[in-house]
Amino acid sequence: MRLPAITDAMQRAGIRRLCVIAGEAEWALQQTAAWRAALSGDWLTLSDSEDFPQHVSPAALRTLLGREFLHAIFDAREGFHAEAFAALAGTLRAGSWLLLLTPPWQSWAAQPDADSLRWADVAEPIATPNFTRHLQHLILQDPQVMVLSQHQPIREPASLTLPDWQCQAPQQQAQILQQLLAMPPGVAVITAARGRGKSALAGMLAQQHQPCLVTAPAKVSTQVLAEFAGEHFHFMAPDAILAAEDVPQAAWLIVDEAAAIPAPVLHQLVQRFPRVLLTTTVQGYEGTGRGFMLRFCATLPQVRYFQLDEPLRWSASDPLEQWLSQAMLFEDATERTADGETTIFPATPQNAIRSLEEGYRLLASAHYRTSPLDLRRMLDAPGMQFWLAGQSDSVVAALWLVDEGGLDPQLAESVWAGLRRPRGNLVAQSMAAHAGFTEAATLRSQRISRIAVQAAQRQRGIGKALVEAAQQQAQGCDFLSVSFGYTETLWQFWRSCGFSLVRIGSQREASSGCYAAMAIRALTPQGEQLQHRAEQRLLRDWVWLREMIDLPLTLDGGDQRLSDDDWPLLAGFAWAQRPFEASYAALQRLVRAFPRSLLQAILVQKQALTAVAQQAGLSGRKALVQRLRQESAEALMLLDAQRAEQWQQRLASLQ
């Protein structure tokens, strides 16, 4: 094997390559040792195995951001952490090899993957044949990937005739920088794939055009920007900027990785500065910024768009990036024209993997948090179902369903009491743990995890048709559910699909800046009963919940006297671990019938929890909530001692 010569040629051409080493553990270690002896370099190793004394855990992938290495090893023998693999590839400079260690080639697809514990809601690792075969297909299809498979001949990469690499990224950065420096007031948006230098360019702007203020989801992620800004780097967290009495004086506000900041926060930030630069990654292991571009930037006046497409650390002809983009489906969804009839059809990794891959790209373009972890879940996690619209080779819409519910009654009651929270079952568990309906966890349901329709195909009823198809084929399910960041537009869509609003969370989601709303559509008499009860409880509770939830919803409050419906919620708070926020409305009704000092101070007098805790000599929120549970128990004993004792005994048996 002419390894040094091949590597020297890669360095001159500015490219990197993948080498797959598939075999038994001892043989694979011998191969990696030979590579390290033949080529000098950093040889950063991502692994959880003690076979490598100097290794970094794949779970620590964020420590790699902004760093650069020559050669690396990724150990996938026990499991394939897709985001870590993509992040590792992004740190390698021109002339690097990335060694991918896998189980023996023939048995790889059938071997349990330890990484499945992160995303499949399973107790034991499962095999991931669909994703593994997807990788194997691309490995064999790409002549630039080198393959060392035990007991098989070496497959060397095909030779490439490439000119010596001359990086064009600095010239592209300089051109955009000059346009930014001359830009009139308004908003500029820079999008780029990883490794294109957008953070460096933002730092150059801060260095040359003072004063600039920098913000980002986390200061630690602005290291590259800070290096280029030098002494002119001034950082404030988004919430600190909005909380400041005097808006900091700055000619520019630079928002790094803007897609990860809630849209309502961004809207406020944009309005406070004459010029704003938003940067965001449009593809990568963390997710995509396309949804950010479509949803947020379209609402802004005077927006100027810039794109960096020249890589900094490798050539635009780099085989490793091209292979990785195919493997992780980083390419953008292709806009399709509505040729012929749009049909609705189910898809599985077994019978329509190419259509499903198109559906994934479409979901990634609409939901910026979609990442390779979702790809793993789509292809191999149990309980996933997919409906697509278009034709098999032309997907224009996608809907992703997840099986939920069916919990054992005793486990469901423990979830309701706040004592257990098994993985998965997002809506089913939340309706039990927060809304207070144990049966939501025992009934069988399907949750609509994602839905997306190509922009050019919207307003044609395709989204509703997908939901209708899912409803008609939901065999054995009591209801469909959906969890979404509440906006009036989204709620109008789900309401038009026959869903009823059953829960609204009391905290805004960090990702969207919206309150998490849940809605269900009944499919059986048991589901209808749950839907009616949950809808009525939300209507009754809203008179109190609107104190915590800032939404312009008009809901009929109903009778606010204590009722039998309140007893389970109050008992679960008093003698179990049901959350304070989930018990808020029922506690409001209780304290007005049986006043207790601390409950009254918080619920009636609206004193802050911290202030009440200090006045009562309690050390923090946990101690305060425990005292509130005691006061609630006292009030329930006064209300009906016999009933209170029965509830106390019942809840004690669960713990």
C-alpha positions in Angstrom: 0.0 0.0 0.0 1.5 3.3 -1.1 0.1 5.2 1.9 2.7 8.0 2.2 2.6 8.8 -1.5 -1.2 8.8 -1.6 -1.3 11.1 1.5 1.2 13.5 0.0 -0.9 13.8 -3.2 -4.0 14.4 -1.0 -2.2 17.2 0.8 -1.3 18.9 -2.5 -4.9 18.6 -3.8 -6.4 19.8 -0.5 -8.5 16.7 0.0 -9.3 14.2 2.7 -10.4 10.6 2.5 -12.3 8.0 4.5 -10.8 4.5 5.2 -13.1 1.8 6.6 -11.4 -0.9 8.7 -13.9 -3.7 9.2 -13.0 -6.8 11.2 -12.4 -8.4 14.6 -11.1 -6.2 17.4 -7.5 -7.4 17.6 -7.1 -7.3 13.8 -8.6 -3.8 13.6 -6.2 -2.5 16.3 -3.2 -3.9 14.4 -4.3 -2.0 11.3 -4.7 1.3 13.1 -1.3 0.8 14.7 0.2 0.3 11.2 -1.4 3.5 10.0 -0.2 5.5 12.9 3.3 4.2 12.3 3.2 5.0 8.6 1.8 8.6 8.9 2.6 11.2 11.5 -0.3 13.3 12.7 -2.6 14.1 15.6 -4.6 10.9 15.3 -7.4 12.2 17.4 -9.4 9.1 18.5 -13.2 9.1 19.3 -14.0 6.0 21.2 -15.4 4.7 24.5 -13.1 1.7 24.4 -10.1 1.2 26.7 -8.4 -0.2 23.6 -7.3 3.4 23.0 -5.5 4.9 26.0 -5.7 8.4 24.6 -9.3 8.8 23.4 -12.2 11.3 23.5 -15.7 10.0 24.2 -18.1 10.6 21.2 -20.4 12.2 23.8 -17.9 15.0 24.2 -18.1 16.0 20.5 -18.8 19.7 21.4 -15.3 20.1 22.7 -14.1 19.6 19.1 -15.8 22.8 17.8 -13.3 25.3 16.3 -10.3 22.9 16.5 -8.2 21.4 13.7 -6.4 18.1 13.5 -4.4 15.9 11.0 -5.8 12.3 10.8 -8.4 10.8 13.2 -9.9 7.5 14.2 -13.6 6.9 14.8 -14.4 3.7 16.7 -17.9 2.4 15.6 -17.4 -1.2 16.7 -19.9 -0.9 19.5 -22.1 1.8 18.1 -22.2 4.7 15.6 -22.7 8.1 17.1 -23.6 10.0 13.9 -23.3 13.5 15.2 -19.9 12.9 16.6 -18.7 11.3 13.4 -19.8 14.4 11.4 -18.2 16.7 13.9 -14.9 14.8 13.8 -14.8 14.9 10.0 -15.3 18.7 10.2 -12.1 19.1 12.3 -9.8 17.4 9.8 -7.6 19.6 7.6 -6.5 18.9 4.0 -4.3 15.8 3.7 -6.1 13.9 6.5 -7.4 10.4 6.7 -10.5 9.5 8.8 -10.3 5.8 9.8 -13.7 4.3 10.5 -13.5 1.1 12.6 -16.5 -1.2 12.2 -17.5 -4.7 13.2 -16.8 -7.4 10.6 -18.4 -6.4 7.3 -20.9 -9.2 7.0 -22.1 -9.1 10.6 -22.2 -5.3 11.0 -25.8 -4.8 10.1 -27.0 -7.5 12.6 -24.9 -6.4 15.5 -26.6 -4.4 18.4 -25.7 -0.8 18.3 -25.0 0.7 21.7 -25.8 4.2 20.4 -29.4 3.2 19.9 -29.9 3.7 23.6 -29.8 7.4 23.0 -32.5 7.6 20.4 -34.7 4.5 20.2 -36.4 4.5 23.6 -35.3 0.9 24.2 -34.0 -0.8 27.4 -31.3 -2.8 25.5 -29.3 -1.9 22.4 -30.9 -2.9 19.1 -29.4 -3.7 15.7 -29.7 -0.9 13.2 -29.7 -2.7 9.8 -31.3 0.0 7.7 -28.8 2.7 8.6 -25.9 0.3 8.5 -26.8 -0.9 5.0 -27.3 2.7 3.9 -23.7 3.3 5.0 -22.4 0.1 3.5 -24.0 0.9 0.1 -22.4 4.4 0.0 -19.0 3.0 1.1 -19.0 0.4 -1.8 -20.5 2.9 -4.2 -17.8 5.6 -3.7 -14.4 4.7 -5.3 -12.7 7.4 -3.2 -13.4 5.4 0.0 -10.6 3.0 1.0 -11.8 -0.4 2.4 -9.8 -2.8 4.6 -12.0 -5.7 5.3 -10.6 -8.7 7.2 -9.9 -11.7 5.0 -10.6 -9.6 1.9 -8.3 -7.8 -0.6 -7.6 -4.2 0.1 -9.7 -1.7 -2.0 -7.5 1.3 -2.6 -9.1 4.6 -3.5 -9.3 5.5 -7.2 -6.6 7.9 -8.4 -7.7 11.5 -8.9 -6.1 14.1 -11.2 -6.6 17.3 -9.3 -4.7 20.6 -9.6 -2.8 21.9 -6.5 -5.2 23.4 -4.1 -5.4 27.1 -3.7 -8.0 28.1 -1.1 -10.4 30.7 -2.4 -12.3 31.1 0.9 -10.3 34.3 2.1 -11.2 36.1 -1.2 -14.9 35.2 -0.8 -14.8 36.4 2.9 -13.1 39.6 1.9 -15.7 40.4 -0.8 -18.6 39.9 1.6 -16.9 41.9 4.4 -16.6 44.9 2.1 -20.3 44.7 1.3 -21.1 44.5 5.0 -18.9 47.5 5.8 -20.7 49.6 3.2 -24.2 48.3 4.1 -26.9 50.8 5.1 -29.1 50.1 8.2 -30.9 46.7 8.0 -30.3 43.0 8.5 -27.7 40.8 6.9 -27.9 37.0 6.9 -24.9 34.8 6.3 -25.5 31.1 5.7 -22.9 28.4 5.2 -22.2 24.8 5.8 -19.6 24.0 8.5 -16.0 24.9 7.8 -16.7 27.9 5.6 -15.5 30.6 8.0 -18.8 32.5 8.8 -17.8 33.0 12.4 -14.3 34.2 11.3 -16.0 36.7 8.9 -18.3 37.9 11.7 -15.2 38.4 13.8 -13.5 40.4 11.0 -16.6 42.7 10.9 -16.3 43.3 14.7 -12.6 44.1 14.4 -13.0 46.6 11.6 -16.4 48.2 12.4 -16.6 49.3 16.0 -18.5 49.3 18.1 -20.0 45.9 17.6 -21.9 43.7 20.1 -21.8 39.9 19.9 -24.4 37.5 21.1 -25.0 33.8 20.7 -26.9 30.9 22.3 -23.7 30.2 24.4 -20.5 32.3 24.7 -18.4 29.1 24.5 -19.4 28.7 20.9 -18.0 32.1 19.9 -14.3 31.2 20.3 -13.5 31.6 16.6 -15.4 34.8 16.3 -13.5 36.2 19.4 -10.1 35.3 18.0 -10.8 37.3 14.8 -12.4 40.2 16.6 -9.5 40.5 19.0 -9.8 43.3 21.6 -13.0 44.5 19.9 -14.9 41.3 21.0 -17.8 42.4 23.3 -20.3 39.7 24.3 -23.6 39.8 26.0 -26.1 37.0 26.3 -29.4 37.5 24.4 -31.5 37.8 27.6 -29.0 40.2 29.2 -29.3 42.5 26.2 -33.1 42.5 26.4 -33.0 42.9 30.2 -30.7 46.0 30.1 -32.4 49.2 31.0 -30.2 51.1 28.5 -29.7 49.4 25.2 -25.9 49.0 24.6 -24.7 51.4 21.9 -23.4 49.5 18.9 -23.3 50.1 15.2 -23.8 46.3 14.7 -25.3 43.4 16.6 -23.7 40.2 15.5 -25.8 37.1 16.3 -23.8 33.9 15.9 -25.7 30.7 15.2 -29.0 32.7 15.1 -31.1 29.7 14.3 -30.6 28.3 17.8 -32.2 31.4 19.4 -36.0 31.6 19.9 -37.6 33.6 17.2 -39.4 36.0 19.6 -36.1 36.8 21.2 -34.5 37.4 17.8 -37.4 39.7 16.8 -36.7 41.9 19.9 -32.9 41.9 19.3 -33.3 42.9 15.7 -35.4 45.9 16.6 -32.8 47.4 19.0 -29.9 47.9 16.7 -29.4 49.8 13.4 -27.5 46.9 11.7 -27.7 43.2 12.6 -25.7 40.3 11.2 -27.3 36.9 11.6 -25.1 33.8 10.9 -26.4 30.3 10.8 -25.3 26.8 9.7 -27.5 25.4 7.0 -26.3 21.8 7.4 -24.5 19.8 9.9 -24.7 17.4 12.8 -26.6 20.0 15.0 -29.4 20.4 12.5 -30.2 22.7 9.6 -30.9 26.5 9.4 -33.2 26.3 6.4 -36.3 26.4 8.6 -34.8 29.5 10.2 -34.3 31.1 6.8 -37.9 30.3 5.7 -39.8 31.2 8.9 -37.9 34.0 10.5 -36.0 35.9 7.9 -39.1 36.1 5.6 -40.7 38.3 8.3 -38.0 40.9 8.2 -37.8 44.0 6.0 -34.6 45.1 4.3 -32.8 41.7 4.5 -29.6 41.1 2.5 -28.5 37.5 2.1 -24.9 36.2 1.7 -23.6 32.7 1.3 -20.2 31.3 2.0 -19.6 28.1 0.0 -15.8 27.8 -0.2 -14.3 25.6 2.5 -11.4 26.9 4.5 -9.7 23.6 5.6 -10.1 21.5 2.4 -10.9 21.8 -1.3 -14.4 22.1 -2.7 -13.6 18.7 -4.4 -13.0 17.0 -1.0 -14.1 13.3 -1.2 -14.7 13.0 2.6 -17.2 15.9 2.7 -19.0 14.7 -0.4 -19.4 11.2 1.1 -20.4 12.5 4.5 -23.0 14.8 2.9 -24.6 11.7 1.2 -24.3 9.5 4.3 -26.0 12.0 6.6 -28.4 13.4 4.0 -27.1 16.9 4.4 -28.1 18.0 0.9 -31.1 20.3 0.7 -34.5 19.0 -0.3 -35.1 19.5 -4.0 -38.1 21.8 -4.9 -40.5 19.7 -6.8 -43.1 20.8 -9.3 -46.6 19.3 -9.1 -46.4 17.1 -12.2 -49.2 14.7 -12.4 -51.4 13.6 -9.5 -50.1 13.9 -5.9 -50.6 10.6 -4.1 -50.4 9.8 -0.5 -48.5 6.6 0.3 -46.8 5.0 3.4 -43.1 4.4 3.4 -40.8 2.2 5.4 -37.0 1.8 5.3 -37.5 -1.7 3.9 -39.7 -0.8 0.9 -39.1 2.8 0.1 -35.8 4.0 1.7 -35.0 6.4 -1.2 -38.4 8.1 -0.8 -37.9 8.1 3.0 -34.6 9.8 2.5 -36.3 12.5 0.4 -38.8 12.9 3.2 -36.1 13.3 5.8 -34.4 16.1 3.7 -37.8 17.8 3.5 -38.3 17.6 7.2 -34.8 18.9 7.8 -35.5 21.9 5.6 -38.6 22.8 7.6 -37.4 22.0 11.2 -34.0 23.4 11.9 -33.3 21.0 14.8 -33.5 17.9 12.6 -30.2 16.2 12.8 -28.5 12.8 12.1 -30.0 11.5 15.4 -33.4 11.9 13.8 -32.2 10.0 10.7 -31.1 7.1 12.9 -34.5 7.2 14.7 -36.4 7.3 11.4 -34.5 4.3 9.9 -34.3 1.9 12.8 -36.2 2.9 16.0 -39.2 0.8 16.7 -42.7 2.3 16.5 -42.0 4.8 13.7 -44.4 5.3 10.7 -44.2 7.6 7.8 -46.6 9.0 5.2 -45.4 10.8 2.1 -47.0 12.8 -0.6 -46.0 13.1 -4.3 -44.6 10.2 -6.2 -42.0 7.6 -5.1 -39.2 9.6 -6.9 -40.6 13.0 -6.1 -41.7 13.7 -2.5 -43.4 17.0 -1.8 -44.6 16.4 1.8 -43.9 14.1 4.7 -45.5 13.1 8.0 -43.7 11.2 10.8 -45.7 9.3 13.4 -44.5 7.7 16.6 -46.3 5.0 18.6 -47.1 6.0 22.1 -49.1 4.8 25.2 -50.0 1.2 26.1 -48.3 1.6 29.5 -49.0 -0.8 32.3 -51.8 0.8 34.6 -49.5 0.7 37.6 -46.7 2.4 35.7 -49.1 4.9 34.3 -50.3 5.8 37.8 -46.7 6.3 38.9 -46.2 8.6 36.0 -49.3 10.5 36.9 -48.1 10.8 40.5 -44.8 12.2 39.4 -42.8 9.2 40.7 -41.7 7.7 37.4 -40.8 9.1 34.0 -39.8 6.3 31.6 -38.3 7.3 28.3 -40.5 8.1 25.3 -44.2 8.7 25.1 -43.9 12.5 25.0 -47.6 13.4 24.8 -49.0 10.3 26.5 -46.8 10.9 29.5 -47.3 14.6 29.6 -51.0 14.3 29.6 -50.7 11.9 32.6 -47.9 13.8 34.5 -49.1 17.3 33.8 -52.7 17.4 32.6 -53.6 14.7 35.1 -55.1 11.9 32.9 -53.7 8.5 33.8 -55.6 6.9 31.0 -53.7 8.9 28.4 -50.7 6.7 29.1 -52.6 3.4 29.1 -54.5 4.0 25.9 -52.7 3.5 22.6 -52.0 6.5 20.5 -49.8 7.8 17.7 -48.0 11.2 18.0 -47.4 13.3 14.9 -43.7 14.0 15.5 -43.1 16.1 12.3 -45.0 17.3 9.3 -43.6 19.3 6.4 -44.9 20.4 3.0 -42.6 22.0 0.4 -43.2 25.8 0.2 -44.3 25.8 -3.4 -46.9 23.0 -2.6 -48.6 24.6 0.4 -52.2 25.8 0.5 -53.3 22.8 -1.6 -54.6 20.6 1.3 -51.7 18.2 1.2 -50.9 18.5 4.9 -54.5 17.8 5.8 -54.5 14.9 3.4 -51.5 13.4 5.1 -53.1 13.7 8.6 -56.3 12.1 7.2 -54.4 9.2 5.8 -52.6 8.7 9.1 -56.0 8.8 10.9 -57.6 6.2 8.6 -54.8 3.8 9.0 -54.2 4.2 12.7 -55.2 0.6 13.5 -55.7 -0.2 17.2 -55.1 3.5 18.3 -57.4 5.4 20.6 -56.3 8.8 19.5 -53.7 10.8 17.4 -51.7 13.5 19.2 -49.4 16.4 18.3 -47.1 18.6 20.3 -46.2 22.0 18.8 -45.0 25.5 19.6 -48.2 27.4 19.9 -48.9 30.0 17.2 -52.4 31.0 16.0 -51.5 29.8 12.5 -50.4 26.4 13.6 -53.4 26.0 15.9 -55.8 26.9 13.1 -54.2 24.1 11.0 -54.5 21.4 13.7 -58.0 22.5 14.6 -59.0 22.2 10.9 -57.6 18.6 11.1 -60.1 17.8 13.8 -57.8 18.2 16.9 -58.8 19.6 20.3 -56.4 21.6 22.4 -55.8 19.7 25.7 -52.7 21.2 27.3 -50.5 24.3 27.1 -47.2 24.3 29.0 -46.4 27.1 31.4 -42.8 27.8 30.0 -41.7 28.9 26.6 -39.7 26.4 24.7 -36.0 27.4 24.3 -36.0 26.2 20.6 -39.0 28.1 19.3 -39.8 30.7 22.0 -43.4 29.5 22.0 -45.4 27.7 24.6 -45.6 24.0 24.1 -49.2 23.0 23.1 -50.7 19.6 22.9 -53.8 18.5 20.9 -55.5 15.2 20.3 -58.0 13.7 17.8 -60.1 10.9 19.2 -60.4 7.7 17.2 -62.4 5.4 19.6 -65.0 5.9 22.3 -62.3 5.7 24.9 -60.3 8.4 23.1 -63.4 10.6 22.7 -64.0 10.4 26.5 -60.4 11.4 27.2 -60.5 14.2 24.6 -63.8 15.6 26.1 -62.5 15.5 29.7 -59.1 17.0 28.8 -60.7 19.8 26.7 -63.1 20.6 29.5 -60.4 20.7 32.2 -58.3 23.1 30.1 -61.3 25.4 29.6 -62.0 25.4 33.4 -58.4 25.9 34.3 -57.6 28.6 31.8 -58.9 31.4 34.1 -55.9 30.6 36.3 -53.4 29.3 33.8 -53.5 32.6 31.8 -51.7 34.2 34.8 -48.7 32.1 33.8 -49.2 31.7 30.1 -49.1 34.9 28.0 -51.4 33.9 25.1 -54.4 35.8 23.8 -56.7 32.8 24.1 -60.4 33.2 25.0 -61.6 30.1 26.8 -64.7 29.7 28.9 -63.7 29.5 32.6 -66.7 27.5 33.9 -67.5 26.8 37.6 -64.5 27.5 39.9 -65.8 25.8 43.0 -63.9 22.8 44.2 -65.2 19.6 42.6 -64.5 15.9 42.4 -62.4 16.5 39.4 -59.9 18.5 41.6 -59.4 15.8 44.2 -56.9 13.5 42.2 -54.8 16.6 41.2 -54.7 18.0 44.7 -54.0 14.6 46.4 -51.2 13.9 43.9 -49.6 17.2 44.8 -50.1 16.8 48.6 -49.0 13.2 48.9 -47.0 12.4 45.8 -44.7 14.4 43.5 -47.1 16.0 41.0 -45.4 19.3 40.0 -46.6 22.7 41.4 -47.3 24.1 38.0 -49.4 21.1 37.0 -51.5 21.6 40.1 -51.7 25.4 39.9 -55.4 25.8 38.9 -56.7 23.2 41.3 -54.6 24.8 44.1 -56.1 28.2 43.3 -59.6 26.7 43.9 -58.4 25.0 47.1 -56.8 28.0 48.7 -59.9 30.1 48.2 -62.0 27.5 50.0 -59.4 26.6 52.7 -56.8 29.4 53.0 -53.3 28.4 54.1 -50.6 31.0 54.7 -47.9 30.2 52.1 -50.3 29.0 49.5 -52.3 32.3 49.9 -49.1 34.4 49.7 -48.2 32.8 46.4 -51.5 32.2 44.7 -53.7 35.0 46.0 -51.2 37.8 46.9 -48.9 36.9 44.0 -45.7 37.1 46.0 -42.6 35.7 44.3 -41.6 32.2 45.4 -38.1 33.3 46.4 -39.5 36.0 48.6 -42.0 33.7 50.3 -39.3 31.1 50.9 -37.1 33.7 52.5 -39.9 35.0 54.8 -40.7 31.4 55.9 -37.0 30.7 56.6 -36.9 28.0 53.9 -33.8 27.2 51.9 -34.8 27.4 48.3 -37.7 26.2 46.0 -37.5 22.5 46.9 -38.1 23.2 50.6 -40.9 25.7 49.7 -42.7 23.3 47.5 -42.5 20.6 50.2 -44.1 23.1 52.7 -46.8 23.8 50.1 -47.5 20.1 49.8 -48.0 20.0 53.6 -50.4 22.9 53.5 -52.4 21.3 50.7 -52.6 18.1 52.7 -53.9 20.0 55.7 -56.6 21.7 53.6 -57.7 18.4 52.1 -58.0 16.9 55.6 -60.3 19.8 56.6 -62.3 19.3 53.4 -62.9 15.6 53.8 -60.7 13.7 56.3 -61.9 10.2 55.3 -61.4 10.8 51.5 -58.0 12.4 52.2 -56.8 9.4 54.2 -57.9 7.1 51.4 -55.9 9.1 48.8 -52.9 9.2 51.1 -52.9 5.4 51.5 -53.4 4.9 47.8 -50.5 7.1 46.8 -48.2 5.6 49.5 -48.7 2.2 47.9 -47.1 3.6 44.7 -43.9 4.8 46.3 
